[in-house]
Amino acid sequence: MSAESASEPLLTVANLHAGYLGIPAVRQLSLTVAPGEVVALLGPNGAGKTTTLSTIAGLLRPISGTIRLGDQVIGGQPAYRLARLGISLVPEDRALFGALTVRENLRVARSDRPLAVDELLQVLPELEKCLSRKASVLSGGEQQMLAVGRALVSRPRLLLVDEMSLGLAPVIVERLLPVLRRIAEDLGSGVLFVEQHISLALEVADRAYVLNHGDLVLEGPAERLRSNRELVEASYLGEATIDELNGAAAPGG
């Protein structure tokens, strides 16, 4: 990720309140993602991570706050319209068509300017051997790779990935998560992903945000958070405020 792109956010979320039936599961959340940047959204179960992705993707209307894609306000727009603007979501359940082959699943996702299969295979070469197989017979790792590939067919400006590692063995996750870095570098997409494997997520990400009970409790460069693992653990347990955590994590602190 270049310094120039980092100064021009692709996604800007400001003071977001989001949830269900008017009850916020996320409060006053602010975050950014730049083109070509990989950002992790971490936190324990129930922290509000999926709610955040669903709201950015247009599956939920924000209660309040602002969501921008570039200079365009997009909060509250429906998912199909946001997809046309360049936002792709890989949902937690993958949502594949099990009776269709890998190639057919990719074809279903074609847009006005689709990523050609050969281009996609340059980013996700592991899919090549699976093109003629039905999605239902793929391994869990292959299914997750297909879910990511299908999201990439539309050449997204912003890729949202919810729990890429769900139900997968750690050794498979170690192979899958670096794909997000490859996507950011090869396609220039901004990537915001939710992940439970903290150490692996911080190896892949440029920056990370940690939610707990709907509140932002820690944020910073992934490298800094990797070297202050106790701060991340404390943020999961709710044992310190964001000011205390960020102050302790600051250089020389």
Phi and psi restraints in degrees (value plus and minus 20) as a CYANA .aco file:
   2 SER   PHI    -101.3   -61.3
   2 SER   PSI     136.3   176.3
   3 ALA   PHI     -84.1   -44.1
   3 ALA   PSI     -52.6   -12.6
   4 GLU   PHI     -84.1   -44.1
   4 GLU   PSI     -66.4   -26.4
   5 SER   PHI     -85.9   -45.9
   5 SER   PSI     -52.6   -12.6
   6 ALA   PHI     -84.5   -44.5
   6 ALA   PSI     -45.3    -5.3
   7 SER   PHI    -104.9   -64.9
   7 SER   PSI     -25.8    14.2
   8 GLU   PHI    -145.8  -105.8
   8 GLU   PSI      67.6   107.6
   9 PRO   PHI     -79.9   -39.9
   9 PRO   PSI     120.7   160.7
  10 LEU   PHI    -102.6   -62.6
  10 LEU   PSI     -67.4   -27.4
  11 LEU   PHI    -133.3   -93.3
  11 LEU   PSI     111.6   151.6
  12 THR   PHI    -149.9  -109.9
  12 THR   PSI      97.5   137.5
  13 VAL   PHI    -130.8   -90.8
  13 VAL   PSI     105.8   145.8
  14 ALA   PHI    -149.6  -109.6
  14 ALA   PSI     101.4   141.4
  15 ASN   PHI      31.3    71.3
  15 ASN   PSI      24.8    64.8
  16 LEU   PHI     -97.3   -57.3
  16 LEU   PSI     108.7   148.7
  17 HIS   PHI    -132.2   -92.2
  17 HIS   PSI     105.8   145.8
  18 ALA   PHI    -163.9  -123.9
  18 ALA   PSI     129.6   169.6
  19 GLY   PHI     153.4   193.4
  19 GLY   PSI    -168.8  -128.8
  20 TYR   PHI    -150.1  -110.1
  20 TYR   PSI     115.5   155.5
  21 LEU   PHI      34.1    74.1
  21 LEU   PSI      16.3    56.3
  22 GLY   PHI      58.7    98.7
  22 GLY   PSI     -18.7    21.3
  23 ILE   PHI    -119.7   -79.7
  23 ILE   PSI      96.2   136.2
  24 PRO   PHI     -91.6   -51.6
  24 PRO   PSI     111.7   151.7
  25 ALA   PHI    -119.9   -79.9
  25 ALA   PSI     -33.8     6.2
  26 VAL   PHI    -153.5  -113.5
  26 VAL   PSI     116.4   156.4
  27 ARG   PHI    -151.2  -111.2
  27 ARG   PSI     110.5   150.5
  28 GLN   PHI      31.4    71.4
  28 GLN   PSI      22.0    62.0
  29 LEU   PHI    -105.5   -65.5
  29 LEU   PSI     109.4   149.4
  30 SER   PHI    -147.9  -107.9
  30 SER   PSI     111.4   151.4
  31 LEU   PHI    -176.6  -136.6
  31 LEU   PSI     143.2   183.2
  32 THR   PHI    -156.8  -116.8
  32 THR   PSI     134.9   174.9
  33 VAL   PHI    -158.0  -118.0
  33 VAL   PSI     109.4   149.4
  34 ALA   PHI    -116.2   -76.2
  34 ALA   PSI     140.1   180.1
  35 PRO   PHI     -78.2   -38.2
  35 PRO   PSI     115.6   155.6
  36 GLY   PHI      54.4    94.4
  36 GLY   PSI      -9.9    30.1
  37 GLU   PHI    -125.9   -85.9
  37 GLU   PSI     124.8   164.8
  38 VAL   PHI    -131.6   -91.6
  38 VAL   PSI     100.5   140.5
  39 VAL   PHI    -143.3  -103.3
  39 VAL   PSI     109.4   149.4
  40 ALA   PHI    -116.3   -76.3
  40 ALA   PSI     119.3   159.3
  41 LEU   PHI    -134.6   -94.6
  41 LEU   PSI      89.2   129.2
  42 LEU   PHI    -133.2   -93.2
  42 LEU   PSI     146.5   186.5
  43 GLY   PHI     129.4   169.4
  43 GLY   PSI     141.6   181.6
  44 PRO   PHI     -89.1   -49.1
  44 PRO   PSI     150.2   190.2
  45 ASN   PHI     -77.3   -37.3
  45 ASN   PSI     117.8   157.8
  46 GLY   PHI      62.8   102.8
  46 GLY   PSI     -11.0    29.0
  47 ALA   PHI     -97.1   -57.1
  47 ALA   PSI     -39.8     0.2
  48 GLY   PHI      90.4   130.4
  48 GLY   PSI      -7.2    32.8
  49 LYS   PHI     -88.9   -48.9
  49 LYS   PSI     -69.7   -29.7
  50 THR   PHI     -85.5   -45.5
  50 THR   PSI     -57.2   -17.2
  51 THR   PHI     -78.3   -38.3
  51 THR   PSI     -61.5   -21.5
  52 THR   PHI     -82.5   -42.5
  52 THR   PSI     -69.9   -29.9
  53 LEU   PHI     -82.7   -42.7
  53 LEU   PSI     -62.4   -22.4
  54 SER   PHI     -82.4   -42.4
  54 SER   PSI     -55.8   -15.8
  55 THR   PHI     -92.4   -52.4
  55 THR   PSI     -62.2   -22.2
  56 ILE   PHI     -82.6   -42.6
  56 ILE   PSI     -58.1   -18.1
  57 ALA   PHI     -99.4   -59.4
  57 ALA   PSI     -27.4    12.6
  58 GLY   PHI      71.8   111.8
  58 GLY   PSI     -11.7    28.3
  59 LEU   PHI    -100.4   -60.4
  59 LEU   PSI     -42.6    -2.6
  60 LEU   PHI    -147.6  -107.6
  60 LEU   PSI     124.3   164.3
  61 ARG   PHI    -104.9   -64.9
  61 ARG   PSI     115.0   155.0
  62 PRO   PHI     -84.5   -44.5
  62 PRO   PSI     125.4   165.4
  63 ILE   PHI     -92.7   -52.7
  63 ILE   PSI     -63.1   -23.1
  64 SER   PHI    -181.7  -141.7
  64 SER   PSI     152.3   192.3
  65 GLY   PHI      78.9   118.9
  65 GLY   PSI     158.2   198.2
  66 THR   PHI    -145.8  -105.8
  66 THR   PSI     118.7   158.7
  67 ILE   PHI    -145.6  -105.6
  67 ILE   PSI     105.2   145.2
  68 ARG   PHI    -143.0  -103.0
  68 ARG   PSI     121.8   161.8
  69 LEU   PHI    -132.0   -92.0
  69 LEU   PSI      88.7   128.7
  70 GLY   PHI      44.1    84.1
  70 GLY   PSI    -146.0  -106.0
  71 ASP   PHI    -121.6   -81.6
  71 ASP   PSI      -8.0    32.0
  72 GLN   PHI    -123.8   -83.8
  72 GLN   PSI     107.6   147.6
  73 VAL   PHI     -94.3   -54.3
  73 VAL   PSI     103.3   143.3
  74 ILE   PHI    -140.8  -100.8
  74 ILE   PSI     -27.0    13.0
  75 GLY   PHI     -77.7   -37.7
  75 GLY   PSI     108.6   148.6
  76 GLY   PHI      72.3   112.3
  76 GLY   PSI     -29.4    10.6
  77 GLN   PHI     -96.4   -56.4
  77 GLN   PSI     128.3   168.3
  78 PRO   PHI     -88.3   -48.3
  78 PRO   PSI     138.2   178.2
  79 ALA   PHI     -79.8   -39.8
  79 ALA   PSI     -59.1   -19.1
  80 TYR   PHI     -84.1   -44.1
  80 TYR   PSI     -54.8   -14.8
  81 ARG   PHI     -92.3   -52.3
  81 ARG   PSI     -58.3   -18.3
  82 LEU   PHI     -87.9   -47.9
  82 LEU   PSI     -53.0   -13.0
  83 ALA   PHI     -81.6   -41.6
  83 ALA   PSI     -59.4   -19.4
  84 ARG   PHI     -88.1   -48.1
  84 ARG   PSI     -46.1    -6.1
  85 LEU   PHI    -102.3   -62.3
  85 LEU   PSI     -29.6    10.4
  86 GLY   PHI      92.9   132.9
  86 GLY   PSI       1.8    41.8
  87 ILE   PHI    -127.0   -87.0
  87 ILE   PSI     105.7   145.7
  88 SER   PHI    -141.5  -101.5
  88 SER   PSI     116.2   156.2
  89 LEU   PHI    -135.7   -95.7
  89 LEU   PSI     109.6   149.6
  90 VAL   PHI    -118.9   -78.9
  90 VAL   PSI      85.1   125.1
  91 PRO   PHI     -95.1   -55.1
  91 PRO   PSI     144.5   184.5
  92 GLU   PHI     -78.7   -38.7
  92 GLU   PSI     -56.6   -16.6
  93 ASP   PHI    -109.8   -69.8
  93 ASP   PSI     -16.6    23.4
  94 ARG   PHI      52.0    92.0
  94 ARG   PSI     -56.7   -16.7
  95 ALA   PHI      34.0    74.0
  95 ALA   PSI      26.1    66.1
  96 LEU   PHI    -106.8   -66.8
  96 LEU   PSI     139.8   179.8
  97 PHE   PHI    -113.2   -73.2
  97 PHE   PSI      79.7   119.7
  98 GLY   PHI     -82.3   -42.3
  98 GLY   PSI     -50.3   -10.3
  99 ALA   PHI    -101.6   -61.6
  99 ALA   PSI     -29.4    10.6
 100 LEU   PHI    -117.6   -77.6
 100 LEU   PSI     133.5   173.5
 101 THR   PHI     -93.8   -53.8
 101 THR   PSI     149.9   189.9
 102 VAL   PHI     -78.4   -38.4
 102 VAL   PSI     -66.3   -26.3
 103 ARG   PHI     -80.2   -40.2
 103 ARG   PSI     -60.5   -20.5
 104 GLU   PHI     -88.9   -48.9
 104 GLU   PSI     -58.7   -18.7
 105 ASN   PHI     -80.8   -40.8
 105 ASN   PSI     -59.5   -19.5
 106 LEU   PHI     -88.7   -48.7
 106 LEU   PSI     -57.6   -17.6
 107 ARG   PHI     -86.2   -46.2
 107 ARG   PSI     -56.7   -16.7
 108 VAL   PHI     -79.0   -39.0
 108 VAL   PSI     -51.5   -11.5
 109 ALA   PHI    -107.1   -67.1
 109 ALA   PSI     -17.2    22.8
 110 ARG   PHI     -79.4   -39.4
 110 ARG   PSI     123.6   163.6
 111 SER   PHI    -141.3  -101.3
 111 SER   PSI    -185.6  -145.6
 112 ASP   PHI     -85.8   -45.8
 112 ASP   PSI     -50.8   -10.8
 113 ARG   PHI    -153.3  -113.3
 113 ARG   PSI      46.0    86.0
 114 PRO   PHI     -87.1   -47.1
 114 PRO   PSI     132.8   172.8
 115 LEU   PHI     -96.5   -56.5
 115 LEU   PSI     101.8   141.8
 116 ALA   PHI     -83.1   -43.1
 116 ALA   PSI     132.8   172.8
 117 VAL   PHI     -77.5   -37.5
 117 VAL   PSI     -61.6   -21.6
 118 ASP   PHI     -85.7   -45.7
 118 ASP   PSI     -54.4   -14.4
 119 GLU   PHI     -87.2   -47.2
 119 GLU   PSI     -62.5   -22.5
 120 LEU   PHI     -81.2   -41.2
 120 LEU   PSI     -60.4   -20.4
 121 LEU   PHI     -89.7   -49.7
 121 LEU   PSI     -40.5    -0.5
 122 GLN   PHI     -88.7   -48.7
 122 GLN   PSI     -52.9   -12.9
 123 VAL   PHI    -104.8   -64.8
 123 VAL   PSI     -57.4   -17.4
 124 LEU   PHI    -145.5  -105.5
 124 LEU   PSI      49.1    89.1
 125 PRO   PHI     -82.5   -42.5
 125 PRO   PSI     -41.5    -1.5
 126 GLU   PHI     -84.3   -44.3
 126 GLU   PSI     -39.5     0.5
 127 LEU   PHI     -98.8   -58.8
 127 LEU   PSI     -37.7     2.3
 128 GLU   PHI     -78.7   -38.7
 128 GLU   PSI     -61.2   -21.2
 129 LYS   PHI     -92.3   -52.3
 129 LYS   PSI     -30.5     9.5
 130 CYS   PHI    -125.2   -85.2
 130 CYS   PSI     -21.5    18.5
 131 LEU   PHI     -75.0   -35.0
 131 LEU   PSI     -55.0   -15.0
 132 SER   PHI    -116.2   -76.2
 132 SER   PSI     -17.6    22.4
 133 ARG   PHI    -114.5   -74.5
 133 ARG   PSI     126.6   166.6
 134 LYS   PHI     -89.8   -49.8
 134 LYS   PSI     126.0   166.0
 135 ALA   PHI     -80.8   -40.8
 135 ALA   PSI     -51.3   -11.3
 136 SER   PHI     -86.9   -46.9
 136 SER   PSI     -41.0    -1.0
 137 VAL   PHI    -121.0   -81.0
 137 VAL   PSI     -18.5    21.5
 138 LEU   PHI     -93.7   -53.7
 138 LEU   PSI     134.9   174.9
 139 SER   PHI     -89.2   -49.2
 139 SER   PSI     147.2   187.2
 140 GLY   PHI     -78.6   -38.6
 140 GLY   PSI     -62.6   -22.6
 141 GLY   PHI     -85.0   -45.0
 141 GLY   PSI     -59.3   -19.3
 142 GLU   PHI     -87.6   -47.6
 142 GLU   PSI     -58.2   -18.2
 143 GLN   PHI     -83.1   -43.1
 143 GLN   PSI     -61.0   -21.0
 144 GLN   PHI     -86.5   -46.5
 144 GLN   PSI     -59.0   -19.0
 145 MET   PHI     -81.9   -41.9
 145 MET   PSI     -60.6   -20.6
 146 LEU   PHI     -84.9   -44.9
 146 LEU   PSI     -61.2   -21.2
 147 ALA   PHI     -80.2   -40.2
 147 ALA   PSI     -60.9   -20.9
 148 VAL   PHI     -87.3   -47.3
 148 VAL   PSI     -64.3   -24.3
 149 GLY   PHI     -79.6   -39.6
 149 GLY   PSI     -61.4   -21.4
 150 ARG   PHI     -83.4   -43.4
 150 ARG   PSI     -56.8   -16.8
 151 ALA   PHI     -88.0   -48.0
 151 ALA   PSI     -47.2    -7.2
 152 LEU   PHI    -103.3   -63.3
 152 LEU   PSI     -37.0     3.0
 153 VAL   PHI     -76.5   -36.5
 153 VAL   PSI     -52.3   -12.3
 154 SER   PHI    -105.6   -65.6
 154 SER   PSI      -9.6    30.4
 155 ARG   PHI      31.6    71.6
 155 ARG   PSI      39.5    79.5
 156 PRO   PHI     -85.8   -45.8
 156 PRO   PSI     124.3   164.3
 157 ARG   PHI     -96.0   -56.0
 157 ARG   PSI     -55.2   -15.2
 158 LEU   PHI    -150.3  -110.3
 158 LEU   PSI     103.5   143.5
 159 LEU   PHI    -128.1   -88.1
 159 LEU   PSI     105.3   145.3
 160 LEU   PHI    -129.7   -89.7
 160 LEU   PSI     107.7   147.7
 161 VAL   PHI    -147.8  -107.8
 161 VAL   PSI     100.4   140.4
 162 ASP   PHI    -124.1   -84.1
 162 ASP   PSI      90.0   130.0
 163 GLU   PHI      34.9    74.9
 163 GLU   PSI      44.3    84.3
 164 MET   PHI     -79.1   -39.1
 164 MET   PSI     -48.2    -8.2
 165 SER   PHI    -112.2   -72.2
 165 SER   PSI     -17.7    22.3
 166 LEU   PHI     -77.6   -37.6
 166 LEU   PSI     103.1   143.1
 167 GLY   PHI      56.0    96.0
 167 GLY   PSI     -12.2    27.8
 168 LEU   PHI    -127.7   -87.7
 168 LEU   PSI     129.9   169.9
 169 ALA   PHI     -88.5   -48.5
 169 ALA   PSI     127.4   167.4
 170 PRO   PHI     -72.9   -32.9
 170 PRO   PSI     -56.5   -16.5
 171 VAL   PHI     -85.6   -45.6
 171 VAL   PSI     -51.4   -11.4
 172 ILE   PHI     -93.0   -53.0
 172 ILE   PSI     -60.5   -20.5
 173 VAL   PHI     -81.5   -41.5
 173 VAL   PSI     -57.9   -17.9
 174 GLU   PHI     -81.5   -41.5
 174 GLU   PSI     -48.7    -8.7
 175 ARG   PHI    -103.6   -63.6
 175 ARG   PSI     -52.0   -12.0
 176 LEU   PHI    -100.9   -60.9
 176 LEU   PSI     -66.0   -26.0
 177 LEU   PHI     -78.4   -38.4
 177 LEU   PSI     -58.8   -18.8
 178 PRO   PHI     -80.6   -40.6
 178 PRO   PSI     -36.9     3.1
 179 VAL   PHI     -78.8   -38.8
 179 VAL   PSI     -53.6   -13.6
 180 LEU   PHI     -84.6   -44.6
 180 LEU   PSI     -57.6   -17.6
 181 ARG   PHI     -85.1   -45.1
 181 ARG   PSI     -61.3   -21.3
 182 ARG   PHI     -82.2   -42.2
 182 ARG   PSI     -60.9   -20.9
 183 ILE   PHI     -82.4   -42.4
 183 ILE   PSI     -66.7   -26.7
 184 ALA   PHI     -82.0   -42.0
 184 ALA   PSI     -61.6   -21.6
 185 GLU   PHI     -96.1   -56.1
 185 GLU   PSI     -61.0   -21.0
 186 ASP   PHI    -101.7   -61.7
 186 ASP   PSI     -56.0   -16.0
 187 LEU   PHI    -125.1   -85.1
 187 LEU   PSI     -32.7     7.3
 188 GLY   PHI      55.0    95.0
 188 GLY   PSI      -9.0    31.0
 189 SER   PHI     -93.9   -53.9
 189 SER   PSI     126.4   166.4
 190 GLY   PHI     -99.2   -59.2
 190 GLY   PSI     121.3   161.3
 191 VAL   PHI    -146.3  -106.3
 191 VAL   PSI     106.1   146.1
 192 LEU   PHI    -141.5  -101.5
 192 LEU   PSI      98.8   138.8
 193 PHE   PHI    -151.3  -111.3
 193 PHE   PSI     124.8   164.8
 194 VAL   PHI    -117.1   -77.1
 194 VAL   PSI     115.3   155.3
 195 GLU   PHI    -173.4  -133.4
 195 GLU   PSI     121.1   161.1
 196 GLN   PHI    -111.9   -71.9
 196 GLN   PSI     -44.5    -4.5
 197 HIS   PHI    -100.3   -60.3
 197 HIS   PSI      73.9   113.9
 198 ILE   PHI     -81.2   -41.2
 198 ILE   PSI     -71.1   -31.1
 199 SER   PHI     -81.4   -41.4
 199 SER   PSI     -65.0   -25.0
 200 LEU   PHI     -85.3   -45.3
 200 LEU   PSI     -60.1   -20.1
 201 ALA   PHI     -81.5   -41.5
 201 ALA   PSI     -61.8   -21.8
 202 LEU   PHI     -93.3   -53.3
 202 LEU   PSI     -39.5     0.5
 203 GLU   PHI     -93.5   -53.5
 203 GLU   PSI     -52.4   -12.4
 204 VAL   PHI    -108.7   -68.7
 204 VAL   PSI     -56.6   -16.6
 205 ALA   PHI     -98.7   -58.7
 205 ALA   PSI     134.1   174.1
 206 ASP   PHI    -102.3   -62.3
 206 ASP   PSI     -61.9   -21.9
 207 ARG   PHI    -160.3  -120.3
 207 ARG   PSI     146.4   186.4
 208 ALA   PHI    -165.5  -125.5
 208 ALA   PSI     129.6   169.6
 209 TYR   PHI    -142.5  -102.5
 209 TYR   PSI     120.5   160.5
 210 VAL   PHI    -138.1   -98.1
 210 VAL   PSI     105.2   145.2
 211 LEU   PHI    -124.2   -84.2
 211 LEU   PSI     128.5   168.5
 212 ASN   PHI    -166.9  -126.9
 212 ASN   PSI     101.3   141.3
 213 HIS   PHI      32.5    72.5
 213 HIS   PSI      18.5    58.5
 214 GLY   PHI      65.5   105.5
 214 GLY   PSI     -22.9    17.1
 215 ASP   PHI    -130.3   -90.3
 215 ASP   PSI     123.5   163.5
 216 LEU   PHI     -95.8   -55.8
 216 LEU   PSI      98.9   138.9
 217 VAL   PHI    -134.5   -94.5
 217 VAL   PSI     -32.1     7.9
 218 LEU   PHI    -182.8  -142.8
 218 LEU   PSI     121.7   161.7
 219 GLU   PHI    -171.5  -131.5
 219 GLU   PSI     136.4   176.4
 220 GLY   PHI     139.2   179.2
 220 GLY   PSI     155.1   195.1
 221 PRO   PHI     -79.2   -39.2
 221 PRO   PSI     120.1   160.1
 222 ALA   PHI     -79.5   -39.5
 222 ALA   PSI     -57.7   -17.7
 223 GLU   PHI     -80.5   -40.5
 223 GLU   PSI     -60.9   -20.9
 224 ARG   PHI     -87.7   -47.7
 224 ARG   PSI     -60.1   -20.1
 225 LEU   PHI     -89.7   -49.7
 225 LEU   PSI     -53.4   -13.4
 226 ARG   PHI     -81.3   -41.3
 226 ARG   PSI     -55.7   -15.7
 227 SER   PHI    -106.0   -66.0
 227 SER   PSI     -22.5    17.5
 228 ASN   PHI    -149.4  -109.4
 228 ASN   PSI      36.0    76.0
 229 ARG   PHI     -77.5   -37.5
 229 ARG   PSI     -53.2   -13.2
 230 GLU   PHI     -84.2   -44.2
 230 GLU   PSI     -49.1    -9.1
 231 LEU   PHI     -89.3   -49.3
 231 LEU   PSI     -61.2   -21.2
 232 VAL   PHI     -83.6   -43.6
 232 VAL   PSI     -63.7   -23.7
 233 GLU   PHI     -82.7   -42.7
 233 GLU   PSI     -60.8   -20.8
 234 ALA   PHI     -84.3   -44.3
 234 ALA   PSI     -56.7   -16.7
 235 SER   PHI     -87.6   -47.6
 235 SER   PSI     -55.0   -15.0
 236 TYR   PHI     -84.4   -44.4
 236 TYR   PSI     -57.0   -17.0
 237 LEU   PHI    -105.5   -65.5
 237 LEU   PSI     -25.8    14.2
 238 GLY   PHI      49.6    89.6
 238 GLY   PSI      10.9    50.9
 239 GLU   PHI    -112.4   -72.4
 239 GLU   PSI     -20.7    19.3
 240 ALA   PHI    -174.1  -134.1
 240 ALA   PSI     137.4   177.4
 241 THR   PHI    -104.9   -64.9
 241 THR   PSI     146.0   186.0
 242 ILE   PHI     -82.3   -42.3
 242 ILE   PSI     -56.6   -16.6
 243 ASP   PHI     -86.1   -46.1
 243 ASP   PSI     -61.3   -21.3
 244 GLU   PHI     -85.8   -45.8
 244 GLU   PSI     -64.2   -24.2
 245 LEU   PHI     -84.5   -44.5
 245 LEU   PSI     -68.8   -28.8
 246 ASN   PHI     -87.6   -47.6
 246 ASN   PSI     -53.4   -13.4
 247 GLY   PHI     -85.8   -45.8
 247 GLY   PSI     -60.8   -20.8
 248 ALA   PHI     -90.3   -50.3
 248 ALA   PSI     -48.2    -8.2
 249 ALA   PHI    -106.4   -66.4
 249 ALA   PSI     -29.3    10.7
 250 ALA   PHI     -85.9   -45.9
 250 ALA   PSI     131.3   171.3
 251 PRO   PHI     -75.5   -35.5
 251 PRO   PSI     109.9   149.9
 252 GLY   PHI      63.7   103.7
 252 GLY   PSI     -24.2    15.8
